[in-house]
Amino acid sequence: MILKDNVGSPQIRACAVPLHSELTCWIITDGKAGDEMQCIAVAEALGCRYELRRVHPRAPFTWFMPKGPIDPREAPSRPGSPIAPPFPDLAIGSGRRAIAYLRKVKAASNGRTFTVCLKDPRTGTQAADLIWVPEHDRLRGPNVLVSPTAPHRFPKERLDALRFAPHPLIDDLPAPRVAVLVGGDSRHHRFTETDCTRLERGLRDWAAHSAAHLMITTSRRTPGLLANHLRSLAREGGHVMWNGKGENPLASYLAKADAIVVTADSTNMIGEAAGTGVPVHVFHPSGGHAKISRFLGTLDRLGIIHPFPGPMKTTTYEALDPTGDIAKAILTAMAVPIRQRDEQEQGTAL
């Protein structure tokens, strides 16, 4: 269901979407994992065939993006172009560098490719046919979808299936099980030595006084000092920690968690955690940003997040997952120009 907020922009509630395997789809990014995963989540919710089209514009073209043109070396007519025809039915893009390529695909396909931008394109509502932004961004408009959290690849159906699927490493852990999702240094946050010690001590306190058993996963951005602290904790306390090899068990961690600890540097990870319905405890490293504070403020008002270190909560809430409704909105919006085109072609034939 699409609900209108008080400024007329669509608000998103989760819903089931029929699969559309006949649709062809490009996912256009510069390869950043967070951008690409959000696009893939929407394509998977649509059930369509998708291809990853990674763009690599050079300077000086990158200097003027998202408003400037694409790198001519990657024009649709050039050999090896990431946006060479035949053009798809749908193109989903995310990230500053992808915006110019979405515009180019729209123009080169004579408008037949429906374009979707995930996150604020910084060029206004004309950047794509449909735009999704998180609630803490300011962009609003008739073609703009808004939700508190971002699309992700962990829908309720997947988590429900994993919750009861056997997992030898996790199933041996007594309850309460706590998923620990650790990011790292970013543009707005830094994990100081004090931060690393504070996070480790908070986890040790939960293990000692709440009998919590930890399921830990880190990222490529996690500082080495913090990763070493967490590995020692996992070895000493009978917890589990992903070693970075093979498939990341994050989905199983989320499905089987009684509570979650996540670091504030990643709104994506916090959004994934908020899709579980179990308490989410947020650890704040040094730094911050106004938009992240607005994002966390929304989740705090909804009763989803709690501070860490702090007491372990047991309250639950309605899980947030906008992915299905973004997919449904795309299908609804795509149907209008398709009908118009068919009517025009029938009129020409007559």
C-alpha positions in Angstrom: 0.0 0.0 0.0 1.3 3.5 -0.8 0.3 6.1 1.8 0.6 9.9 1.3 2.3 12.0 3.9 1.4 15.5 4.8 3.5 17.0 1.9 2.0 14.7 -0.7 5.0 12.3 -1.1 4.4 8.6 -1.1 5.2 6.8 2.1 6.1 3.1 1.8 4.7 0.0 3.6 5.9 -3.5 2.8 3.8 -5.6 0.4 4.1 -8.7 -1.8 5.0 -8.2 -5.5 4.2 -10.6 -8.3 7.4 -11.8 -10.1 8.1 -10.3 -13.5 10.7 -12.4 -15.1 9.9 -11.0 -18.5 11.3 -7.6 -17.5 14.9 -6.8 -18.5 16.8 -4.6 -16.1 20.2 -2.9 -15.8 21.7 -2.0 -12.4 23.9 1.0 -13.0 26.5 2.0 -10.3 30.2 2.7 -10.1 30.5 -0.5 -8.2 30.1 0.7 -4.6 28.8 -2.3 -2.6 26.1 -0.3 -0.7 24.7 1.3 -3.8 24.7 -1.9 -5.8 23.1 -4.1 -3.1 20.1 -1.7 -2.7 19.5 -1.8 -6.5 19.8 -5.6 -6.5 17.3 -5.8 -3.7 14.7 -4.0 -5.7 15.4 -6.1 -8.8 15.1 -9.3 -6.8 11.8 -8.1 -5.3 10.6 -7.5 -8.9 11.7 -11.0 -9.9 13.2 -9.6 -13.1 16.3 -10.5 -15.0 19.1 -8.0 -14.2 22.6 -7.2 -15.3 25.2 -5.3 -13.4 26.4 -2.4 -15.5 29.3 -0.7 -13.7 30.5 2.7 -15.0 34.0 4.0 -14.6 34.1 7.7 -15.8 37.4 9.5 -15.8 38.3 13.0 -14.7 37.4 15.7 -15.6 33.9 14.2 -16.2 33.7 12.9 -12.6 34.2 16.5 -11.4 30.9 17.7 -12.8 28.8 14.6 -11.9 25.9 14.2 -11.2 24.9 17.2 -13.3 27.5 16.9 -16.1 27.6 14.5 -19.1 28.9 10.9 -19.1 32.5 10.0 -20.0 32.3 9.9 -23.9 34.6 6.8 -23.8 31.5 5.0 -22.3 28.9 6.4 -24.7 26.4 3.7 -25.9 28.0 3.7 -29.4 31.5 3.0 -28.1 32.9 -0.6 -28.0 32.8 -2.0 -24.5 30.4 0.7 -23.2 28.6 -0.4 -20.0 25.4 1.1 -21.5 25.6 -0.3 -25.0 22.2 -1.3 -26.5 20.0 -3.2 -26.7 18.5 -1.1 -23.9 16.5 -2.7 -21.1 12.9 -2.2 -20.0 14.2 -0.8 -16.7 17.4 0.8 -15.4 18.0 1.2 -11.7 20.9 3.4 -10.6 22.4 4.7 -7.4 25.3 6.9 -6.6 26.4 10.3 -7.9 28.2 8.9 -10.9 25.3 6.8 -12.0 22.9 9.7 -12.4 24.4 11.0 -15.7 24.3 7.4 -17.1 20.6 7.0 -16.2 19.9 10.2 -18.1 21.9 9.0 -21.1 20.1 5.6 -21.2 16.7 7.4 -21.0 17.6 9.7 -24.0 19.4 7.0 -26.1 16.5 4.6 -25.7 14.1 7.3 -27.0 12.4 7.2 -23.6 11.5 3.5 -23.7 13.7 2.6 -20.7 12.0 3.4 -17.4 14.6 4.8 -15.0 14.7 4.6 -11.2 17.1 6.4 -8.9 17.8 5.2 -5.4 18.8 8.0 -3.1 18.7 11.7 -3.7 20.2 12.4 -7.1 21.1 16.0 -6.2 19.7 17.2 -9.5 16.0 17.4 -8.6 13.0 15.2 -9.4 13.7 15.1 -13.2 16.7 12.9 -12.7 14.7 9.7 -13.2 11.1 8.5 -13.8 10.9 7.4 -10.2 13.1 8.3 -7.2 13.4 6.7 -3.8 14.9 8.6 -0.9 15.2 7.9 2.8 13.0 10.0 5.0 16.0 12.0 6.4 16.7 13.4 2.9 14.8 16.6 1.9 13.8 15.8 -1.7 10.1 15.4 -2.2 7.9 15.4 -5.3 5.1 13.5 -7.1 7.6 10.9 -8.4 9.5 10.6 -5.1 9.0 7.6 -2.8 10.0 8.1 0.9 10.6 5.5 3.7 12.5 5.5 7.0 14.9 2.8 5.9 16.5 1.7 2.6 15.7 -1.3 0.4 17.7 -4.4 1.3 18.0 -8.1 0.5 16.5 -9.6 3.7 12.7 -9.7 3.2 10.5 -11.2 5.9 10.0 -14.4 3.8 13.8 -15.0 3.6 14.3 -14.3 7.3 11.4 -16.6 8.3 12.9 -19.4 6.2 16.4 -19.0 7.6 15.1 -18.7 11.2 14.1 -22.4 11.1 16.8 -23.6 8.7 19.7 -25.5 10.4 23.0 -23.7 10.8 25.5 -25.7 12.8 27.6 -22.8 14.1 24.7 -20.7 15.2 22.3 -23.4 16.4 24.8 -24.5 19.1 24.7 -21.0 20.6 22.3 -20.7 23.6 19.8 -17.9 23.7 19.9 -14.9 23.9 21.8 -14.7 20.6 23.0 -11.2 19.6 24.0 -10.3 16.1 26.9 -7.8 16.1 27.2 -5.8 12.9 30.4 -3.8 12.8 31.2 -1.2 10.2 34.2 1.1 10.4 35.8 4.4 9.5 33.8 6.5 7.1 33.5 10.1 5.9 31.6 11.0 9.1 32.8 8.5 11.7 36.1 7.4 13.1 36.7 4.5 15.5 39.3 5.7 18.0 41.1 3.4 20.3 38.7 4.5 23.1 35.7 3.7 20.8 37.1 0.2 20.1 37.6 -0.4 23.8 34.1 0.9 24.7 32.5 -1.4 22.1 34.4 -4.4 23.3 33.6 -3.8 26.9 30.0 -3.3 26.2 29.8 -6.7 24.4 31.8 -8.4 27.2 29.3 -6.9 29.7 26.4 -8.4 27.9 28.1 -11.8 27.6 28.8 -11.7 31.4 25.6 -10.3 32.8 22.9 -11.1 30.2 24.4 -14.5 29.2 24.4 -13.2 25.6 26.1 -15.2 22.9 27.4 -13.1 20.0 27.3 -13.6 16.3 29.8 -11.1 14.9 30.5 -9.8 11.4 32.8 -7.0 10.4 33.2 -5.0 7.2 36.2 -4.0 5.0 36.2 -0.7 6.8 36.6 -2.2 10.2 39.9 -1.0 11.8 42.4 -3.7 12.4 42.6 -3.0 16.1 38.8 -3.4 16.6 38.8 -6.6 14.5 41.5 -8.1 16.6 39.6 -7.2 19.8 36.5 -8.9 18.4 38.4 -12.0 17.3 39.8 -12.4 20.8 36.4 -11.9 22.3 34.9 -14.6 20.0 37.6 -17.1 20.9 37.5 -16.5 24.6 33.7 -16.4 25.1 32.3 -19.2 23.0 30.9 -16.8 20.4 31.1 -16.9 16.6 32.7 -14.5 14.2 32.7 -14.6 10.4 36.3 -14.9 9.2 35.6 -13.2 5.9 35.8 -16.4 3.9 33.0 -17.9 2.0 29.4 -16.6 2.1 28.7 -13.9 4.7 26.3 -15.4 7.3 24.7 -12.0 7.9 21.2 -13.1 6.8 21.3 -16.1 9.2 22.6 -13.9 12.0 19.6 -11.5 11.5 17.1 -14.3 11.2 18.3 -16.1 14.4 19.0 -13.0 16.6 17.2 -12.1 19.8 18.8 -8.6 19.7 21.2 -6.8 17.4 24.1 -4.4 18.0 25.0 -2.3 15.0 27.5 0.6 14.6 26.1 4.1 13.7 28.4 4.6 10.7 26.2 2.5 8.4 22.6 3.5 7.8 22.3 0.5 5.5 23.2 -2.0 8.2 20.9 -0.3 10.7 18.1 -0.5 8.1 18.7 -4.2 7.6 18.6 -4.7 11.3 15.3 -2.8 11.5 13.8 -5.4 9.1 13.9 -8.1 11.7 11.5 -6.9 14.4 14.0 -7.5 17.2 15.6 -4.7 19.3 18.4 -2.8 17.6 21.1 -1.3 19.8 23.2 1.4 18.1 26.8 2.0 19.1 28.1 5.5 18.2 31.8 5.8 17.3 33.4 9.3 17.2 31.9 11.7 14.7 28.5 11.9 13.2 26.4 13.8 10.7 23.0 15.7 10.8 21.4 13.4 8.3 22.4 10.3 10.2 21.1 11.9 13.4 17.7 12.6 11.7 17.6 8.9 10.5 18.3 7.6 13.9 15.8 10.0 15.4 13.0 8.6 13.3 13.9 5.0 14.3 14.1 6.1 18.0 10.6 7.6 17.8 9.3 4.3 16.3 10.8 2.4 19.3 13.2 0.4 17.1 16.6 1.5 18.3 18.2 1.7 21.8 21.6 2.9 23.0 24.7 0.7 23.3 26.3 0.2 25.7 23.1 -0.1 27.8 20.6 -2.7 29.0 19.6 -5.3 26.5 16.0 -4.7 25.4 13.4 -7.4 24.7 10.7 -5.2 23.1 9.6 -6.0 19.5 8.1 -3.8 16.7 6.7 -4.1 13.2 9.7 -4.8 11.0 10.5 -2.2 8.4 11.2 -3.3 4.8 10.3 -0.9 2.0 11.7 -3.1 -0.8 8.5 -4.7 -1.9 6.6 -1.5 -2.1 9.3 0.2 -4.1 9.0 -2.7 -6.6 5.3 -2.4 -6.7 5.5 1.4 -7.3 7.9 0.8 -10.2 5.5 -1.6 -11.8 2.6 0.8 -11.4 4.5 3.7 -12.8 5.8 1.7 -15.7 2.3 0.6 -16.7 1.3 4.1 -17.6 3.8 4.9 -20.4 3.5 1.3 -21.7 -0.3 1.8 -22.1 0.3 5.2 -23.8 2.9 3.8 -26.2 0.6 0.9 -27.1 -2.3 3.2 -27.8 0.0 5.4 -30.0 1.2 2.4 -31.9 -2.3 1.1 -32.4 -3.4 4.6 -33.6 -0.5 4.7 -36.1 -1.4 1.3 -37.5 -5.0 2.4 -38.0 
